Amino acid sequence: MLDNEDIQKLIKAQEEVFITKLDFENFRDEYRKDFSNLQASVDAYATKADTYFQEMTMLSEKVNRHDKWLLQIAEKLGIKLEY
């Protein structure tokens, strides 16, 4: 049969193993804050990546345009350009 000391040990063990509703609420709040922070970070990174992609696209078009101009100039001057 369980005596008073054994019951107290079981109660103490239950507190360490099982979480309470308050513990779960605190964990859920922390989880939501962490997720919100992560979501904001990913959004900021995606914005920067999109801006970088657009800049690289514009730079590529600029280089192609300059390349075309150089080929036209070389053709008018009678110079053969090789890559």
Secondary structure, 3 states (H helix, E strand, C coil): CCCHHHHHHHHHHHHHHCCCHHHHHHHHHHHHHHHHHHHHHHHHHHHHHHHHHHHHHHHHHHHHHHHHHHHHHHHHHCCCCCC
